Amino acid sequence: MRVVLVTCTTWPELSASDRLYAEALERRGVSTAAAPWNGPPDPFVGADLVVLRSNWDYHHDLASFTAWLDALERAETRVLNAPSLVRWNLEKRYLLDLERRGVRVPETGVVQGDPTAVASVLARHGWAEAVVKPLVGASGHGVRLVRSGDPLATEGAAPSTMLVVQELLPEVAQSGEVSYVFFEGEYSHAVLKRPAPGDFRVDSDYQGTIEPFEPDASLVRQARAVLDVLPEIPLYARVDGVTRNGALLVTELELNEPSLSLALAPGSAARFADATVQRLRPDSLRG
């Protein structure tokens, strides 16, 4: 069996975390290779499975990325997570879908990328501050804080683009954001991410920190329940959220290329590999 782990031309090598995953697969008799989605197509030809891992520059050329997924589907190449799930997950408006399906998410609006539209969201909710994100983005790219009445804060995107406007979550600065990682719907581990002092973004590009974390069992159950609203259980999923009044508030559901922090959780690479091998069995036709 040959599994190709997807990277990108910006970062073509496997991350340290994914090297642990590849090594665990190799120990199970699975041949692995890393190849960028936006590189030559040859590495993907004849692969038994393609696993999206660190295709982190997809948001800079979304049309090409989705066309690449389409081409793999036409070639009947198995891709995980499933392209249908990934396409749905690419635009952050999926949070509104989750909310309609009963998942608790932050107050979120999707608007045209102009100052007036952003300001109207703040006014409607009575917010003094809000977080603005590109509709499609990764690693905190383009995320910024806006303040009511500050005209400069609502400048930036072209009016033809779409933006996500969300409530600013004080819980992130107070207690951090937790990422819950699942393989085949089974809980594996969690990590706690905190922003740098004075910031609101937990991404490492903004000097956020990350550490192993043992969450309360009730929060794990709430995170796992998010997967039940999906049309299928993904090979891997990362549910990000904060705790508000004892309940999980889901900030992201990552099904495309999330960092899984395998190096911080002993045994997690083996669990990921076991879940992948299960998908490679002839009787497993999902995805």
ZAFI-643682 format. One line per 4 residues: their letters; for each residue y, z, x of N, C-alpha, C, O. Coordinates in steps of 0.1 Angstrom, whole numbers, plus 5000, padded with zeros to 4 digits. Example, Ala and Ser with C-alpha at 12.3 -4.5 7.8 and 13.67 -1.06 7.14 Angstrom:
as	4943,5078,5132,4955,5078,5123,4967,5078,5132,4967,5085,5142; 4978,5071,5128,4989,5071,5137,5000,5079,5129,5011,5080,5134
end
This chain:
mrvv	4988,5000,5008,5000,5000,5000,5013,5000,5009,5013,5007,5019; 5022,4992,5005,5035,4992,5012,5047,4995,5003,5049,4989,4993; 5054,5005,5008,5066,5009,5000,5078,5006,5008,5079,5010,5020; 5088,5000,5002,5101,4998,5009,5111,5007,5003,5114,5008,4991
lvtc	5118,5015,5012,5128,5024,5009,5142,5017,5011,5145,5012,5022; 5149,5016,5000,5161,5008,5000,5173,5016,5007,5176,5027,5004; 5179,5009,5016,5192,5014,5022,5203,5004,5019,5203,4997,5009; 5213,5003,5028,5224,4993,5026,5229,4989,5040,5226,4996,5050
ttwp	5236,4978,5040,5241,4973,5053,5251,4983,5060,5253,4983,5072; 5258,4991,5051,5267,5000,5057,5260,5012,5064,5264,5016,5075; 5249,5016,5058,5240,5026,5064,5226,5021,5064,5218,5025,5055; 5222,5013,5073,5209,5006,5072,5197,5015,5075,5186,5012,5071
elsa	5199,5026,5083,5188,5035,5087,5185,5045,5076,5194,5049,5068; 5173,5050,5076,5170,5061,5067,5177,5073,5070,5180,5076,5082; 5181,5081,5060,5188,5094,5062,5177,5103,5068,5165,5101,5067; 5182,5114,5074,5172,5124,5079,5163,5130,5068,5152,5132,5070
sdrl	5169,5131,5056,5161,5136,5044,5150,5126,5041,5139,5129,5039; 5154,5113,5040,5144,5103,5037,5134,5100,5047,5123,5095,5045; 5137,5103,5060,5127,5102,5070,5116,5111,5068,5104,5108,5070; 5119,5123,5063,5108,5132,5059,5099,5127,5048,5087,5128,5048
yaea	5106,5120,5038,5098,5114,5027,5089,5103,5033,5078,5102,5029; 5095,5094,5041,5087,5083,5047,5075,5088,5055,5064,5083,5054; 5077,5099,5063,5067,5105,5071,5056,5110,5062,5044,5109,5065; 5060,5117,5051,5050,5122,5042,5042,5111,5035,5030,5113,5033
lerr	5048,5100,5032,5041,5088,5027,5031,5083,5037,5020,5080,5033; 5036,5082,5049,5027,5076,5060,5014,5085,5061,5003,5080,5063; 5016,5098,5060,5005,5107,5062,4995,5106,5050,4983,5109,5052; 5000,5100,5039,4991,5097,5028,4985,5083,5028,4980,5078,5018
gvst	4987,5076,5039,4981,5063,5041,4990,5052,5035,4985,5041,5033; 5003,5055,5032,5012,5045,5026,5021,5039,5037,5027,5047,5044; 5021,5026,5039,5030,5020,5049,5044,5020,5043,5046,5016,5032; 5054,5023,5051,5068,5024,5047,5077,5015,5056,5074,5013,5068
aaap	5088,5011,5050,5098,5003,5057,5111,5006,5051,5112,5009,5039; 5122,5005,5058,5135,5007,5053,5142,4993,5053,5141,4986,5063; 5149,4989,5043,5156,4977,5042,5168,4978,5033,5168,4984,5023; 5180,4972,5038,5192,4972,5029,5191,4962,5018,5186,4951,5019
wngp	5196,4967,5006,5195,4958,4994,5204,4946,4996,5201,4935,4991; 5215,4947,5004,5224,4936,5006,5221,4929,5020,5230,4923,5026; 5209,4930,5025,5205,4923,5037,5195,4912,5033,5195,4907,5022; 5188,4907,5043,5178,4896,5040,5168,4901,5030,5164,4912,5029
pdpf	5163,4892,5021,5154,4895,5010,5139,4897,5015,5131,4903,5008; 5136,4892,5027,5122,4891,5031,5115,4905,5030,5103,4905,5026; 5121,4916,5034,5113,4929,5034,5108,4933,5021,5098,4940,5020; 5114,4928,5010,5110,4932,4997,5099,4923,4991,5093,4927,4981
vgad	5097,4912,4997,5087,4902,4992,5073,4908,4994,5069,4912,5005; 5065,4909,4983,5052,4914,4984,5050,4930,4984,5039,4935,4986; 5062,4937,4983,5061,4951,4984,5054,4957,4971,5055,4951,4960; 5045,4967,4973,5039,4973,4962,5048,4981,4954,5047,4983,4942
lvvl	5059,4986,4961,5069,4995,4954,5082,4995,4962,5081,4995,4974; 5093,4994,4955,5106,4995,4961,5113,5007,4955,5114,5008,4943; 5116,5016,4964,5123,5029,4959,5137,5029,4964,5140,5029,4976; 5146,5030,4954,5160,5031,4957,5164,5044,4963,5162,5055,4957
rsnw	5169,5044,4975,5172,5057,4982,5186,5058,4987,5194,5066,4982; 5190,5050,4996,5204,5052,5001,5212,5039,5001,5218,5035,5011; 5211,5033,4989,5219,5021,4987,5234,5025,4983,5239,5022,4972; 5240,5033,4992,5252,5040,4989,5264,5031,4988,5275,5037,4984
dyhh	5264,5019,4992,5276,5011,4991,5276,5001,4979,5284,4992,4978; 5267,5004,4969,5265,4995,4958,5278,4993,4950,5281,4983,4944; 5286,5004,4949,5297,5004,4940,5309,4995,4946,5318,4992,4938; 5308,4991,4958,5318,4982,4963,5315,4967,4959,5324,4959,4961
dlas	5303,4964,4955,5299,4951,4950,5289,4952,4939,5277,4949,4941; 5293,4958,4928,5284,4961,4917,5277,4948,4912,5265,4949,4909; 5284,4937,4911,5278,4925,4905,5267,4920,4914,5256,4916,4909; 5269,4921,4927,5258,4917,4936,5246,4926,4935,5234,4922,4936
ftaw	5249,4939,4934,5238,4949,4933,5230,4947,4921,5217,4947,4921; 5236,4945,4909,5229,4943,4897,5221,4930,4897,5210,4928,4892; 5227,4919,4904,5220,4907,4905,5208,4908,4914,5198,4902,4911; 5209,4917,4924,5197,4919,4933,5186,4926,4925,5174,4923,4926
ldal	5190,4936,4916,5180,4942,4908,5173,4932,4898,5161,4932,4896; 5182,4923,4893,5176,4913,4884,5166,4904,4891,5156,4900,4885; 5169,4900,4904,5161,4892,4911,5147,4898,4914,5137,4892,4913; 5147,4911,4917,5135,4919,4919,5127,4919,4906,5114,4917,4907
erae	5133,4921,4895,5126,4921,4882,5120,4907,4880,5108,4906,4875; 5127,4896,4882,5122,4883,4880,5110,4880,4889,5100,4873,4885; 5110,4886,4901,5098,4885,4910,5087,4895,4906,5077,4895,4913; 5089,4903,4896,5079,4913,4891,5076,4923,4902,5065,4928,4904
trvl	5086,4926,4910,5085,4937,4920,5088,4950,4913,5098,4952,4906; 5079,4959,4916,5081,4973,4910,5092,4980,4917,5092,4981,4929; 5102,4985,4909,5113,4992,4915,5114,5006,4908,5113,5006,4895; 5116,5016,4915,5119,5029,4910,5131,5036,4917,5132,5035,4929
naps	5139,5042,4909,5137,5043,4894,5139,5029,4888,5144,5020,4893; 5133,5029,4875,5133,5016,4868,5147,5010,4867,5157,5017,4864; 5148,4997,4869,5162,4990,4868,5169,4993,4855,5181,4994,4855; 5162,4994,4844,5168,4997,4832,5175,5011,4832,5186,5012,4827
lvrw	5169,5021,4838,5175,5034,4839,5187,5033,4849,5197,5039,4846; 5185,5026,4860,5195,5025,4870,5208,5018,4864,5219,5023,4866; 5206,5007,4857,5218,5000,4851,5225,5010,4842,5238,5010,4842; 5218,5017,4834,5225,5026,4825,5232,5037,4832,5243,5042,4828
nlek	5227,5041,4844,5232,5052,4852,5244,5048,4861,5251,5057,4866; 5246,5035,4862,5256,5030,4872,5270,5034,4867,5279,5037,4875; 5273,5033,4854,5286,5037,4849,5286,5051,4844,5277,5055,4836; 5296,5058,4847,5297,5072,4844,5299,5075,4829,5299,5086,4824
ryll	5300,5064,4821,5301,5066,4807,5287,5071,4801,5286,5075,4790; 5277,5070,4810,5264,5076,4805,5265,5090,4801,5257,5095,4793; 5275,5097,4806,5277,5111,4802,5280,5112,4787,5276,5122,4781; 5287,5103,4782,5290,5103,4768,5277,5100,4760,5275,5106,4749
dler	5268,5092,4765,5255,5090,4759,5247,5103,4759,5241,5107,4749; 5247,5110,4770,5240,5123,4771,5245,5133,4761,5238,5140,4754; 5259,5133,4760,5265,5142,4750,5260,5139,4736,5257,5148,4728; 5259,5126,4732,5255,5122,4719,5240,5126,4717,5236,5128,4705
rgvr	5233,5127,4728,5218,5131,4727,5216,5146,4728,5205,5151,4729; 5227,5154,4728,5226,5168,4727,5228,5175,4740,5226,5188,4741; 5231,5168,4751,5233,5175,4764,5247,5180,4765,5257,5172,4762; 5249,5192,4770,5263,5197,4772,5268,5191,4785,5263,5192,4796
vpet	5280,5185,4784,5287,5178,4795,5302,5183,4795,5306,5188,4784; 5309,5181,4806,5323,5184,4805,5330,5175,4795,5326,5164,4792; 5342,5179,4790,5350,5171,4782,5354,5158,4790,5359,5159,4801; 5350,5147,4785,5351,5134,4793,5357,5123,4784,5354,5122,4772
gvvq	5366,5115,4790,5371,5104,4784,5370,5092,4793,5371,5093,4805; 5369,5080,4787,5369,5067,4795,5380,5059,4790,5381,5056,4778; 5389,5055,4799,5402,5049,4795,5405,5037,4805,5399,5036,4816; 5414,5029,4801,5419,5018,4810,5427,5025,4821,5433,5036,4820
gdpt	5426,5018,4833,5432,5024,4845,5447,5022,4846,5451,5015,4855; 5454,5029,4837,5469,5029,4839,5474,5043,4836,5467,5050,4829; 5486,5046,4842,5491,5060,4841,5492,5065,4826,5490,5076,4824; 5496,5056,4817,5499,5060,4803,5486,5065,4797,5485,5075,4790
avas	5475,5057,4799,5462,5060,4793,5457,5074,4798,5452,5082,4791; 5458,5076,4811,5453,5088,4817,5462,5100,4812,5456,5110,4808; 5475,5098,4812,5484,5109,4807,5481,5112,4792,5482,5124,4788; 5477,5102,4784,5474,5105,4770,5462,5114,4769,5461,5122,4759
vlar	5452,5113,4777,5440,5121,4777,5444,5136,4780,5440,5145,4773; 5452,5138,4790,5457,5151,4793,5464,5157,4781,5463,5169,4778; 5473,5149,4775,5481,5154,4764,5473,5158,4752,5475,5168,4746; 5463,5149,4749,5454,5151,4738,5446,5164,4739,5444,5171,4729
hgwa	5442,5168,4751,5434,5180,4753,5443,5192,4757,5438,5203,4757; 5455,5189,4760,5464,5200,4764,5461,5205,4778,5463,5217,4781; 5456,5196,4786,5452,5200,4800,5464,5199,4809,5472,5190,4808; 5466,5209,4818,5476,5208,4828,5471,5200,4840,5479,5194,4847
eavv	5458,5200,4842,5451,5192,4853,5439,5186,4848,5433,5190,4838; 5435,5175,4855,5422,5168,4851,5417,5161,4864,5425,5158,4873; 5404,5157,4863,5398,5150,4874,5397,5135,4869,5392,5133,4858; 5401,5126,4878,5400,5112,4875,5390,5105,4885,5391,5108,4897
kplv	5381,5097,4879,5371,5091,4888,5370,5076,4884,5373,5072,4872; 5366,5067,4893,5363,5054,4889,5351,5054,4880,5342,5063,4881; 5350,5044,4871,5339,5044,4862,5326,5042,4869,5315,5047,4865; 5327,5034,4880,5315,5032,4889,5319,5037,4903,5329,5032,4909
gasg	5312,5047,4909,5316,5052,4922,5305,5061,4927,5296,5065,4920; 5306,5064,4940,5296,5072,4947,5303,5080,4958,5313,5076,4963; 5297,5092,4961,5301,5100,4972,5315,5105,4971,5322,5107,4981; 5320,5106,4958,5334,5111,4957,5344,5101,4959,5356,5104,4959
hgvr	5340,5088,4961,5350,5077,4963,5359,5076,4952,5355,5074,4940; 5372,5076,4955,5383,5074,4945,5385,5086,4935,5393,5084,4926; 5378,5097,4937,5380,5109,4928,5393,5116,4932,5395,5118,4944; 5401,5119,4922,5413,5126,4925,5417,5136,4914,5412,5134,4903
lvrs	5426,5145,4917,5431,5154,4907,5445,5149,4902,5453,5145,4910; 5447,5150,4889,5459,5146,4883,5465,5158,4876,5458,5166,4871; 5478,5158,4875,5485,5169,4869,5495,5164,4858,5501,5154,4860; 5495,5171,4847,5503,5166,4836,5518,5166,4840,5523,5175,4847
gdpl	5525,5155,4837,5539,5153,4840,5542,5148,4854,5553,5147,4858; 5531,5146,4862,5533,5141,4876,5530,5126,4876,5519,5122,4875; 5540,5117,4875,5538,5103,4874,5531,5097,4886,5523,5088,4884; 5532,5102,4898,5525,5097,4909,5510,5099,4908,5502,5091,4913
ateg	5507,5110,4902,5492,5114,4901,5484,5104,4893,5472,5104,4894; 5491,5097,4884,5484,5088,4875,5485,5074,4879,5481,5064,4872; 5490,5071,4892,5490,5058,4897,5477,5055,4904,5469,5064,4907; 5474,5043,4908,5463,5040,4916,5455,5028,4912,5455,5017,4918
aaps	5448,5029,4901,5439,5018,4897,5446,5007,4890,5456,5009,4883; 5441,4995,4891,5446,4984,4883,5443,4986,4868,5433,4991,4865; 5453,4982,4859,5451,4984,4845,5438,4978,4840,5432,4982,4830; 5432,4967,4846,5420,4961,4842,5408,4969,4844,5397,4967,4839
tmlv	5409,4979,4853,5397,4988,4856,5396,4999,4846,5405,5001,4838; 5385,5005,4846,5382,5017,4837,5381,5029,4845,5375,5029,4856; 5386,5040,4840,5386,5053,4847,5379,5064,4838,5380,5063,4826; 5373,5073,4844,5368,5085,4837,5378,5096,4840,5382,5099,4851
vqel	5382,5103,4829,5390,5115,4830,5383,5127,4824,5378,5127,4813; 5382,5137,4832,5374,5149,4829,5382,5161,4831,5391,5162,4838; 5378,5171,4823,5384,5185,4825,5381,5190,4839,5370,5187,4844; 5390,5197,4845,5388,5203,4858,5380,5215,4855,5383,5224,4847
lpev	5369,5217,4863,5359,5228,4861,5362,5239,4871,5359,5237,4882; 5368,5250,4866,5370,5261,4875,5357,5267,4881,5358,5273,4892; 5346,5265,4874,5333,5270,4879,5330,5264,4893,5323,5271,4901; 5334,5252,4895,5330,5246,4908,5336,5253,4920,5329,5256,4930
aqsg	5349,5257,4919,5355,5265,4929,5350,5279,4929,5349,5285,4940; 5347,5285,4918,5344,5299,4917,5329,5301,4922,5327,5311,4929; 5320,5294,4917,5306,5296,4920,5298,5284,4925,5286,5286,4929; 5304,5273,4926,5298,5261,4931,5290,5253,4920,5289,5257,4909
evsy	5286,5241,4924,5278,5232,4916,5264,5232,4921,5262,5231,4933; 5254,5233,4912,5240,5233,4916,5234,5219,4913,5236,5214,4902; 5226,5214,4923,5218,5202,4921,5203,5206,4919,5198,5213,4927; 5198,5202,4908,5184,5205,4904,5176,5192,4907,5179,5182,4901
vffe	5166,5192,4915,5158,5180,4919,5144,5180,4912,5137,5191,4913; 5141,5169,4906,5128,5168,4899,5121,5155,4904,5127,5145,4907; 5107,5156,4906,5099,5145,4909,5089,5144,4898,5081,5153,4895; 5088,5132,4891,5079,5130,4880,5081,5140,4869,5072,5144,4862
geys	5093,5145,4867,5097,5154,4857,5093,5169,4861,5096,5178,4853; 5088,5171,4873,5084,5184,4877,5095,5190,4886,5100,5183,4895; 5100,5202,4884,5110,5208,4892,5105,5210,4906,5094,5214,4909; 5114,5206,4916,5110,5207,4930,5119,5218,4937,5113,5227,4943
havl	5132,5216,4936,5140,5226,4943,5155,5224,4939,5158,5215,4931; 5163,5233,4944,5178,5232,4940,5186,5235,4953,5182,5242,4962; 5198,5230,4953,5208,5233,4963,5221,5236,4957,5224,5232,4946; 5229,5245,4964,5242,5249,4959,5252,5242,4967,5252,5242,4980
krpa	5262,5235,4961,5272,5228,4968,5286,5235,4964,5289,5237,4952; 5294,5237,4975,5307,5243,4973,5318,5234,4979,5315,5228,4989; 5329,5233,4973,5340,5226,4979,5347,5233,4990,5345,5245,4991; 5354,5226,4998,5362,5232,5009,5373,5240,5002,5377,5237,4991
pgdf	5378,5251,5009,5389,5259,5003,5401,5250,4999,5405,5242,5007; 5405,5252,4987,5416,5244,4982,5413,5231,4976,5422,5224,4971; 5400,5227,4977,5396,5214,4971,5387,5216,4959,5384,5227,4956; 5384,5205,4952,5376,5206,4940,5364,5197,4941,5355,5197,4932
rvds	5363,5190,4952,5351,5180,4954,5341,5186,4964,5345,5192,4974; 5329,5185,4960,5318,5192,4967,5312,5182,4977,5303,5186,4985; 5316,5170,4977,5309,5160,4986,5312,5163,5001,5323,5168,5004; 5302,5160,5009,5304,5162,5024,5315,5155,5030,5321,5159,5040
dyqg	5319,5143,5024,5330,5135,5029,5343,5143,5028,5353,5140,5035; 5343,5153,5019,5355,5162,5017,5353,5176,5023,5359,5186,5018; 5343,5177,5032,5340,5190,5039,5334,5200,5029,5335,5212,5032; 5328,5195,5019,5320,5204,5010,5308,5209,5018,5303,5203,5027
tiep	5302,5221,5013,5291,5227,5020,5279,5226,5010,5280,5225,4998; 5267,5227,5016,5254,5227,5008,5245,5236,5014,5243,5237,5026; 5237,5243,5006,5227,5253,5010,5216,5254,5000,5218,5251,4988; 5204,5259,5005,5193,5261,4995,5197,5271,4985,5206,5280,4987
fepd	5191,5270,4973,5195,5279,4962,5183,5281,4953,5175,5272,4950; 5182,5293,4948,5171,5297,4938,5178,5300,4925,5183,5311,4923; 5178,5290,4916,5184,5292,4903,5176,5300,4893,5164,5302,4895; 5183,5305,4883,5176,5312,4872,5166,5302,4865,5170,5291,4863
aslv	5155,5307,4861,5145,5299,4855,5150,5292,4842,5146,5281,4839; 5159,5299,4835,5164,5294,4822,5173,5281,4825,5173,5272,4817; 5180,5282,4837,5188,5270,4840,5179,5258,4845,5183,5247,4842; 5168,5261,4851,5159,5251,4855,5154,5244,4842,5153,5232,4842
rqar	5150,5252,4832,5145,5246,4820,5156,5238,4813,5153,5227,4808; 5168,5242,4814,5179,5234,4808,5181,5221,4815,5183,5211,4809; 5180,5222,4828,5181,5209,4836,5170,5200,4833,5172,5188,4832; 5158,5205,4832,5146,5197,4829,5147,5190,4816,5142,5179,4814
avld	5153,5197,4806,5154,5192,4793,5163,5180,4792,5162,5172,4783; 5172,5178,4802,5180,5166,4802,5171,5154,4804,5174,5143,4798; 5160,5155,4811,5152,5143,4813,5144,5139,4800,5140,5128,4799; 5143,5149,4791,5136,5146,4779,5144,5136,4770,5138,5130,4760
vlpe	5157,5135,4772,5164,5125,4763,5164,5111,4768,5169,5102,4762; 5158,5109,4780,5157,5096,4786,5145,5088,4780,5136,5094,4775; 5146,5075,4780,5135,5067,4774,5122,5068,4783,5111,5065,4777; 5123,5072,4795,5111,5074,4803,5114,5084,4814,5126,5086,4817
iply	5104,5091,4819,5106,5100,4830,5108,5093,4843,5099,5085,4847; 5118,5096,4850,5120,5089,4863,5112,5095,4874,5107,5106,4874; 5109,5086,4885,5102,5091,4896,5110,5103,4902,5104,5113,4906; 5122,5101,4904,5131,5112,4909,5143,5113,4901,5148,5104,4895
arvd	5149,5125,4900,5161,5128,4893,5168,5140,4899,5162,5149,4903; 5181,5139,4899,5189,5150,4904,5199,5153,4892,5207,5145,4889; 5198,5165,4887,5207,5170,4876,5217,5179,4882,5213,5190,4887; 5229,5176,4882,5240,5184,4888,5247,5191,4876,5249,5186,4866
gvtr	5251,5204,4879,5258,5211,4869,5264,5224,4873,5261,5229,4884; 5272,5230,4864,5277,5243,4866,5272,5252,4855,5268,5247,4844; 5274,5265,4857,5270,5274,4846,5282,5279,4839,5291,5284,4845; 5282,5278,4826,5293,5283,4818,5287,5291,4806,5280,5286,4798
ngal	5291,5304,4806,5286,5313,4796,5270,5313,4795,5265,5314,4784; 5264,5312,4807,5250,5313,4807,5243,5300,4805,5230,5299,4805; 5250,5289,4801,5244,5276,4798,5248,5266,4809,5259,5267,4815; 5239,5256,4810,5242,5246,4820,5251,5235,4814,5249,5230,4803
lvte	5261,5232,4822,5270,5221,4818,5268,5210,4828,5271,5211,4840; 5262,5199,4824,5258,5188,4833,5269,5179,4837,5276,5173,4829; 5272,5179,4850,5283,5171,4856,5278,5157,4860,5286,5148,4859; 5266,5156,4864,5260,5143,4868,5245,5143,4865,5239,5153,4867
leln	5240,5131,4862,5226,5129,4862,5223,5117,4871,5227,5106,4868; 5218,5120,4883,5217,5110,4894,5203,5104,4894,5193,5110,4897; 5202,5091,4890,5189,5084,4889,5189,5072,4899,5179,5064,4899; 5199,5069,4906,5200,5057,4914,5198,5060,4929,5188,5055,4935
epsl	5207,5067,4936,5206,5068,4950,5210,5082,4955,5217,5084,4965; 5206,5093,4948,5212,5106,4952,5205,5111,4964,5194,5109,4967; 5213,5119,4972,5208,5127,4982,5199,5138,4976,5203,5144,4966; 5187,5139,4981,5178,5149,4975,5176,5162,4984,5168,5171,4980
slal	5183,5162,4995,5183,5174,5004,5169,5179,5007,5166,5191,5006; 5160,5170,5011,5147,5174,5013,5146,5183,5025,5137,5191,5026; 5155,5181,5035,5154,5190,5047,5157,5204,5044,5153,5213,5052; 5163,5207,5033,5167,5221,5029,5156,5228,5021,5157,5240,5018
apgs	5146,5220,5017,5136,5226,5008,5122,5223,5014,5116,5212,5011; 5116,5232,5021,5102,5230,5026,5092,5226,5015,5092,5232,5005; 5085,5216,5018,5075,5211,5009,5080,5200,4999,5072,5194,4992; 5093,5198,4998,5098,5189,4989,5095,5174,4992,5093,5166,4983
aarf	5095,5171,5005,5091,5157,5009,5077,5154,5005,5074,5143,5001; 5068,5164,5007,5054,5162,5003,5053,5160,4987,5045,5152,4983; 5061,5168,4980,5061,5166,4965,5066,5153,4961,5060,5146,4952; 5076,5148,4968,5082,5135,4965,5071,5124,4968,5069,5115,4960
adat	5065,5125,4980,5054,5116,4984,5043,5116,4974,5037,5105,4970; 5038,5128,4970,5027,5129,4960,5031,5122,4947,5022,5115,4941; 5043,5124,4942,5047,5117,4930,5047,5102,4932,5044,5095,4922; 5051,5097,4943,5052,5083,4946,5038,5077,4947,5035,5067,4941
vqrl	5028,5084,4953,5015,5080,4954,5009,5079,4940,5001,5070,4937; 5012,5088,4932,5007,5088,4918,5012,5075,4911,5004,5069,4903; 5024,5071,4913,5029,5059,4907,5022,5046,4913,5022,5036,4907; 5017,5047,4925,5010,5036,4932,4996,5034,4927,4990,5023,4930
rpds	4991,5043,4920,4977,5042,4915,4976,5030,4905,4985,5028,4898; 4965,5023,4905,4964,5012,4896,4966,5015,4881,4971,5007,4873; 4963,5027,4877,4964,5031,4863,4978,5035,4859,4981,5038,4848; 4987,5035,4869,5001,5038,4867,5010,5026,4866,5012,5019,4876
lrg	5014,5022,4854,5021,5010,4852,5035,5012,4848,5042,5003,4843; 5040,5025,4849,5053,5028,4845,5063,5022,4855,5060,5020,4867; 5076,5020,4850,5086,5015,4859,5086,5000,4862,5094,4995,4869
end
